[in-house]
Each structure stands twice: as C-alpha cells, then as structure tokens.
Amino acid sequence: MSSTEAGGRLATPTGGGAGERPRVTPLWRFAVFVLASSVGVLGCRAVIPVFAAVLEDRTGVRLPSFVLTLSAGMLIGHWWTFRQAEPNGWRLVMLDRSALSLRAVLSGAAFGAAAVGVPSLLLLAIGWLRLEPMPEGDLLTSALLTLGLLIPAALWEELVARGYALALLRERFGARTAIAITSVAFGLMHLENQGATFQSIALVTLAGIFLGSIVMAMRSLYAAWSAHVAWNFVMAGVMHTSVSGMGMGTPNYRTIDAGPDWATGGMWGPEAGIFAGAGMVLGMYLLLRRGARPAAPDET
C-alpha cells in the first residue's frame, strides 16, 4: 500500500478528482496521535488514581493505577486519532475484530512463554539459576495479582512500541525498518530500570524485534500482547524472578542468579541473558518457517 493510498483526512488534497477527501501525511497523523495520546493519559491520570484510591479504601482491592492510566490513555489516543485521521486505523494496527482470534492469542502466548521459559529451564538444569525458599503464601492469589499488573503493563508498551507508530513507520519505510526503529525505542524505554546494562537493553531491543515479528507473522497485535504477557508471567508468576530489573514479591520460593551474568541476565532477570536471546532468535526462525514475512497486510 503506497503512502498516498493510506491517508485519512485533515491535509491538503493529492490532486484527485472532485469530491476526494484530503489526505494526511504520516508526520501530521503522528502529531495528531501524540497530542491525542497525551491528552488521553492526562485525562486518565485525573480519574483513574482517584477511583483506585476510593476502591482500595472501601474494599481493600489495590488496582495498578499507573499502568491502567497509561494503557487507557493510549487506547483513547488511538481511538481519537482513528476517528479524526485514520478511518481504518484499528485494522491498520491489527487490533480489529479479524485480528482477535483464539488461535492468534494462544499462539502468541505460546511463543512468548517458550522463548523465555525453555532457556530458564536450561539454566536451572545446569545450576546457573536456582530456587530459594521464601515465606509461604497463597500462590493462586499471587499469580492473579501478578496477571492484573502484567496485562495492562504489556498493553501500554505494545500500543506505544507496536501500535500506530509502527503502522506509520511501516507505511513510510517498510515493515523491517519500522520494526527496527520501534525496537530500538522499546529498548531505550527501559534505560531507567534498575540494573540496566548495555546487554540488558540490547536484549530488550531484540525482544522488540521478536514481538514485532509476531505482529507481522500473525497479523495481530493481540498476539504480541499475549506473547508479552506470557513472557513476563513466566518470569514473575512462575519463575518468581525479576522482570526487566524489577522484583515482584512472590510467596514460597524465588529464582536467584547463580551463574555468569552474560547467561543469566544478572539482577535484570533471565530475559537479559544470552540464553533468552537464543530463545527469541529460535522463535523468529520458527515464525519464518511458518511462512511469515515481516510485511503489512496490504503489502502481501
């Protein structure tokens, strides 16, 4: 699909026939998107934390208000941009109904869980990761609370790194370059995380390429979202280890580093180790073997 075919509204006409709608350049659409998302996040910031505080005071239930604010704000930004400048926006970012299938969601989750889970099991088998007892607690409740945090956290990161920005870059530069650019940005988003190193940021960047490949292979951002959630849940909810340098309190046991940082990821967690990198590379190879191409639906 050419850039002149992919436009929306709000810009100068491209010289078409009478009655043709004016089209927006990708740069202007991106500006609209940034403005809409910023307003969305600010609006949610004024509402969601207040609601969360009232709910916690009355019921004792604590909502992850920070990530809920970001994910809801980004959804509002996408929605408003698509209403104003991109009529087929949900399809463009692969969040339309056709992209939401059980097969895509389960396949994405399987790729995400296996890419980090299998390398972690290997590290446990050779003794470079080991389990350490922790105070007893309710594993099911802990797992549900962990999922309640990870689901919106993964959503907002997917919307930022592989949502409309990826679609605009794909339109302008092609899918491979778009994935490369957004993956570097995805890595840099984690620079301020505790224990960040060159290797950890490089592996997060590789994770961006891995997730971008899932989007393109399965034609579904839902698939990448489920892969992202499954990846993080294997780390936090199953392995009970750090996720991107952030520890999460978990009962009964935890997984600790007992080997070289280049393999185990050190304090960042196993996802920053070379073993996890190999898992992602293997996952991308399997996606290609399935006949996937990093191309947009309109480019096939």
C-alpha positions as CSV (number, residue, x, y, z in Angstrom):
1,M,0.0,0.0,0.0
2,S,1.5,3.3,-1.0
3,S,1.6,6.3,1.3
4,T,-0.9,8.1,-0.9
5,E,-3.4,5.3,-0.6
6,A,-3.1,5.0,3.2
7,G,-4.2,8.5,4.2
8,G,-7.1,9.7,6.3
9,R,-8.4,13.3,6.5
10,L,-7.2,16.8,7.5
11,A,-4.5,17.6,5.0
12,T,-4.1,19.0,1.5
13,P,-5.6,17.1,-1.4
14,T,-3.3,15.0,-3.5
15,G,-4.7,16.1,-6.8
16,G,-7.5,13.5,-7.1
17,G,-10.9,14.0,-8.6
18,A,-13.7,16.2,-7.4
19,G,-15.1,15.2,-4.0
20,E,-12.0,13.3,-3.0
21,R,-11.2,13.6,0.7
22,P,-7.9,15.4,1.5
23,R,-5.3,13.2,3.0
24,V,-2.9,13.5,5.9
25,T,0.8,12.9,5.7
26,P,2.2,10.3,8.2
27,L,4.0,13.1,10.0
28,W,0.8,15.0,10.7
29,R,-1.1,11.9,11.6
30,F,1.7,11.1,14.1
31,A,1.4,14.6,15.5
32,V,-2.3,14.1,16.0
33,F,-1.7,10.8,17.6
34,V,0.9,12.2,20.1
35,L,-1.4,15.0,21.0
36,A,-4.4,12.7,21.4
37,S,-2.5,10.2,23.5
38,S,-1.0,12.9,25.7
39,V,-4.5,14.3,26.4
40,G,-5.8,10.8,27.0
41,V,-3.1,9.9,29.5
42,L,-3.5,13.3,31.3
43,G,-7.3,12.8,31.5
44,C,-7.0,9.2,32.8
45,R,-4.4,10.4,35.3
46,A,-7.0,12.8,36.7
47,V,-9.6,10.0,37.1
48,I,-8.1,6.5,37.5
49,P,-5.8,7.1,40.5
50,V,-8.7,8.7,42.4
51,F,-11.1,5.9,41.5
52,A,-8.4,3.4,42.6
53,A,-7.8,5.1,45.9
54,V,-11.6,5.1,46.7
55,L,-11.9,1.4,45.7
56,E,-8.9,0.5,47.9
57,D,-10.3,2.4,50.8
58,R,-13.7,0.8,50.6
59,T,-12.8,-2.8,49.5
60,G,-9.1,-3.2,50.2
61,V,-8.5,-4.0,46.5
62,R,-5.5,-2.3,45.1
63,L,-5.5,-1.5,41.4
64,P,-2.3,-1.0,39.4
65,S,-3.4,2.6,38.7
66,F,-0.1,3.7,37.0
67,V,-0.2,1.1,34.2
68,L,-4.0,1.3,33.9
69,T,-3.7,5.1,33.4
70,L,-1.1,4.6,30.6
71,S,-2.9,1.8,28.8
72,A,-6.3,3.6,29.0
73,G,-4.7,6.8,27.8
74,M,-3.0,5.2,24.9
75,L,-6.2,3.5,23.9
76,I,-8.0,6.8,23.9
77,G,-5.2,8.3,21.8
78,H,-5.6,5.6,19.2
79,W,-9.4,5.8,19.2
80,W,-9.5,9.6,18.8
81,T,-6.8,9.6,16.1
82,F,-8.6,7.0,14.2
83,R,-11.9,9.0,14.4
84,Q,-10.2,12.1,13.1
85,A,-7.5,11.0,10.7
86,E,-7.4,7.2,10.1
87,P,-10.8,5.6,9.4
88,N,-9.3,2.1,9.0
89,G,-6.9,2.6,12.0
90,W,-7.9,-0.4,14.0
91,R,-7.3,-2.7,11.0
92,L,-4.0,-0.8,10.3
93,V,-2.6,-1.6,13.7
94,M,-4.1,-5.1,13.7
95,L,-6.5,-4.5,16.6
96,D,-9.7,-5.0,14.6
97,R,-12.1,-7.9,15.1
98,S,-10.4,-10.0,12.4
99,A,-7.1,-9.8,14.3
100,L,-8.7,-11.1,17.6
101,S,-8.8,-14.9,17.3
102,L,-8.2,-17.6,19.9
103,R,-5.6,-19.1,17.6
104,A,-3.6,-15.8,17.4
105,V,-3.8,-15.2,21.2
106,L,-2.8,-18.7,22.2
107,S,-0.1,-18.9,19.5
108,G,1.4,-15.6,20.7
109,A,1.2,-16.7,24.3
110,A,3.0,-20.0,23.4
111,F,5.8,-18.2,21.6
112,G,6.3,-15.7,24.4
113,A,6.2,-18.3,27.2
114,A,8.5,-20.7,25.4
115,A,11.1,-18.1,24.3
116,V,12.0,-17.3,27.9
117,G,10.7,-20.4,29.7
118,V,12.7,-23.0,27.9
119,P,16.1,-21.1,28.3
120,S,15.2,-20.6,32.0
121,L,14.7,-24.3,32.5
122,L,18.0,-25.0,30.9
123,L,19.7,-22.5,33.2
124,L,18.0,-24.2,36.2
125,A,19.1,-27.6,34.9
126,I,22.8,-26.6,34.7
127,G,22.7,-24.8,38.1
128,W,23.1,-21.2,36.8
129,L,19.7,-20.4,38.2
130,R,18.5,-21.9,41.5
131,L,15.4,-21.9,43.6
132,E,15.5,-20.4,47.1
133,P,12.7,-20.9,49.7
134,M,10.6,-17.9,50.7
135,P,7.9,-17.4,53.3
136,E,4.7,-19.3,52.5
137,G,1.8,-17.6,50.9
138,D,-1.2,-18.1,48.5
139,L,0.3,-18.9,45.1
140,L,-3.1,-18.6,43.3
141,T,-3.8,-15.1,44.7
142,S,-0.2,-14.0,44.0
143,A,-0.5,-15.3,40.4
144,L,-3.8,-13.4,39.8
145,L,-2.4,-10.2,41.3
146,T,0.6,-10.5,39.1
147,L,-1.5,-11.0,36.0
148,G,-3.6,-8.0,37.0
149,L,-0.4,-5.9,36.8
150,L,1.2,-7.5,33.8
151,I,-1.8,-7.4,31.4
152,P,-2.3,-3.6,31.3
153,A,1.5,-3.0,31.6
154,A,2.1,-5.1,28.4
155,L,-0.8,-3.4,26.7
156,W,0.5,0.1,27.0
157,E,4.0,-1.0,25.9
158,E,2.6,-2.7,22.9
159,L,0.5,0.3,22.0
160,V,3.5,2.6,22.3
161,A,6.0,0.4,20.5
162,R,3.9,-1.7,18.1
163,G,0.7,0.3,17.7
164,Y,0.0,3.3,15.5
165,A,3.7,4.5,15.5
166,L,4.8,1.1,14.0
167,A,2.0,1.4,11.4
168,L,3.0,4.8,10.3
169,L,6.7,3.9,10.1
170,R,5.7,0.7,8.1
171,E,3.8,2.9,5.7
172,R,6.8,5.2,5.1
173,F,9.8,2.8,5.3
174,G,8.5,-0.7,5.1
175,A,8.0,-3.3,7.8
176,R,11.6,-4.3,8.5
177,T,12.8,-0.8,9.1
178,A,9.7,0.0,11.1
179,I,10.3,-2.9,13.4
180,A,14.0,-2.0,13.8
181,I,13.2,1.6,14.7
182,T,10.4,0.8,17.2
183,S,12.5,-2.0,18.7
184,V,15.4,0.4,19.5
185,A,12.8,2.8,21.0
186,F,11.4,-0.1,23.0
187,G,14.9,-0.9,24.4
188,L,15.5,2.8,25.3
189,M,12.2,2.9,27.2
190,H,13.8,0.5,29.7
191,L,17.0,2.6,30.3
192,E,15.9,3.9,33.7
193,N,15.0,0.4,35.0
194,Q,17.1,-0.8,37.9
195,G,20.2,-2.7,36.9
196,A,20.1,-1.7,33.2
197,T,23.2,-2.5,31.3
198,F,24.2,-2.5,27.6
199,Q,23.4,-6.2,27.4
200,S,20.0,-5.9,29.0
201,I,19.0,-3.0,26.7
202,A,20.3,-4.9,23.7
203,L,18.2,-8.0,24.8
204,V,15.1,-5.8,25.3
205,T,15.7,-4.4,21.8
206,L,15.8,-7.9,20.5
207,A,12.6,-8.6,22.4
208,G,11.1,-5.7,20.4
209,I,12.1,-7.4,17.2
210,F,10.7,-10.7,18.4
211,L,7.3,-9.1,19.3
212,G,7.2,-7.1,16.1
213,S,7.8,-10.3,14.2
214,I,4.8,-11.9,16.0
215,V,2.6,-8.9,15.0
216,M,3.6,-9.3,11.3
217,A,3.5,-13.1,11.2
218,M,0.1,-13.4,12.9
219,R,-1.4,-10.2,11.6
220,S,-2.5,-9.4,15.1
221,L,-1.3,-7.0,17.8
222,Y,-3.4,-9.1,20.2
223,A,-0.9,-12.0,19.5
224,A,2.1,-9.8,20.5
225,W,0.2,-8.6,23.6
226,S,-0.4,-12.1,24.7
227,A,3.2,-13.0,24.0
228,H,4.3,-10.1,26.1
229,V,2.1,-11.0,29.0
230,A,3.1,-14.7,28.8
231,W,6.8,-13.8,28.7
232,N,6.5,-11.6,31.8
233,F,4.3,-14.0,33.6
234,V,6.8,-16.9,33.2
235,M,9.3,-14.6,34.8
236,A,7.2,-13.1,37.6
237,G,4.4,-15.6,38.1
238,V,6.2,-18.9,37.5
239,M,9.9,-18.4,38.0
240,H,9.4,-15.7,40.7
241,T,12.3,-13.7,39.4
242,S,12.9,-10.1,38.3
243,V,11.2,-8.7,35.2
244,S,13.2,-6.0,33.4
245,G,15.1,-5.4,36.7
246,M,12.0,-5.0,38.8
247,G,11.5,-7.5,41.6
248,M,8.0,-8.6,42.5
249,G,7.2,-10.0,45.9
250,T,6.2,-13.7,45.5
251,P,5.5,-16.4,48.0
252,N,7.0,-19.8,48.7
253,Y,10.1,-19.6,46.5
254,R,12.1,-17.3,44.2
255,T,14.7,-17.9,41.4
256,I,18.1,-16.4,42.0
257,D,21.1,-15.9,39.9
258,A,23.9,-18.5,40.4
259,G,25.9,-18.2,37.2
260,P,27.6,-15.7,34.9
261,D,25.5,-12.6,34.2
262,W,26.0,-12.9,30.4
263,A,24.0,-16.1,30.6
264,T,21.5,-15.4,33.4
265,G,20.9,-11.7,33.0
266,G,22.1,-10.9,36.5
267,M,19.8,-8.7,38.6
268,W,17.8,-7.8,35.5
269,G,16.4,-11.3,35.3
270,P,16.9,-14.2,32.8
271,E,15.3,-12.3,30.0
272,A,18.6,-10.3,29.7
273,G,20.8,-13.3,29.3
274,I,22.2,-14.8,26.1
275,F,20.1,-18.0,26.6
276,A,16.9,-15.9,26.4
277,G,18.3,-14.2,23.3
278,A,18.8,-17.5,21.7
279,G,15.2,-18.4,22.6
280,M,13.9,-15.3,20.8
281,V,16.1,-16.0,17.7
282,L,14.8,-19.5,17.5
283,G,11.2,-18.2,17.9
284,M,11.7,-15.8,15.0
285,Y,13.2,-18.6,12.9
286,L,10.1,-20.7,13.6
287,L,7.9,-17.8,12.6
288,L,9.7,-17.6,9.3
289,R,9.4,-21.3,8.8
290,R,5.7,-20.9,9.1
291,G,5.9,-18.8,6.0
292,A,5.7,-15.5,7.9
293,R,7.0,-12.3,6.2
294,P,7.5,-9.0,8.1
295,A,5.1,-7.2,5.8
296,A,1.9,-5.4,6.3
297,P,-1.4,-7.0,5.3
298,D,-1.7,-4.6,2.4
299,E,1.8,-5.4,1.2
300,T,1.1,-9.1,0.6
